[in-house]
């Protein structure tokens, strides 16, 4: 895959709404072959409606959230923190009490083994 120099004005990308088990996620997404970039905002009280096995690079732009692993571990990320996980490495879901805005990058390069 080759992507020429590209700028993204996130203000021009219409958000889509994705309900969680509680609260909702608002996505602004750019899709390239094998690569997806998203600005995702979780509302206060958000809990994901599924466990996710997909790999991501997740950077917390504003706020805080918990990334709960299916094995029971929980990691709290705050503004300026990032986590990285490959596909099928750590099944996870997100929750936030106060709301959060994230930059999420995923794609074929995180396929793992």
N, C-alpha and C positions, 0 to 999 in steps of 0.2 A: 504494500500500500504506500502511496506517495501522496502527501498533502502539501500543496503549495502554501506559501505564507498566507495566512488567513487571519482576519480579525473577526471577533464576534461581539456584536452589540447586543447584550442580553436584554436590554430594554425594548428591543424590537421583536423578541420571540414571545409569542403568545403562550401563556401558561396553560397546562392541562391539570385537571383535578383528579386525584387518586385517593379514594377513601381508605382509611386504615381500619383496624378493629375499633379504634377510637380516634377521633380527629381525622385530619386529612393531610395529604402531601400535595404540594403544588410543584409541578415540574416545568422547567424550560429546558428543552433538549435540542442538541445538535447530533445528527447521526452521520457517520462516515462508514465506509466498508470496514468492518471489524473494530470500530471504535465509537463509543457514545460518550458525550460530555453533557452533564446536566447541572443546572442550578436547582436545588431542591429545597423547598421550605416546608418544614413540618409545623403544623399548628400546635399551640399549647395543648397538652394532654394527648398527643399523638402516640399510638402504639401500632406498629406494622401489623397487617392482617395475615402475614405469612412468615415462615422461616426461609431465609435466602441462602442458597449455596453458591451464588454467583460471586466472582471475584470483583473487587472494587479498590480504587484509591479514593478515600473519602477525606476531604479537608473541611474543617469547621470554619465557616466564614464569620458567623455571628451566633451567639447563644451557646447552649450546651445540650448534649444528648447522651444517652446510654446505648452502647452496643452490647446487647445481651447475646451470649453464645449459648447454643443449645445444650452444651455440657454444664451450664449453670454459671460460668464466669461472666462478669459484667465489667465493661470498661467505660469510664466516663470521659468524653472528649469535650473540650471547651474551645472557645475562639482561638484560632491559631494552631490547633492540633490536627494531626492526620493519622489515619490508619490505612494499612494496606493488607489485603488478603487475596490469595489466588482462589480460583474456582474450586469448590468441593473441599477446601482446607478447614474452614471453621464455619459451620452453619450458624447464621446470626439473624437478628432482627433489631430494629431501632425503636427507641421510645424517648420522649421528651416531655417533661412537665411544663416547661416555660416556652417552648418553641425554639426552632433553630433553622439556620440557613446553611446549606452545605454545597460544596462543589464535589460532584461525584464523577469519576472517570472509570469506565469499564470497557473491556474489549478482549479480543482474541489473545492479546499478549499476556493475559492473566489466566490462561487456560490451565496452567499448572503442569503436572506430570503427563 
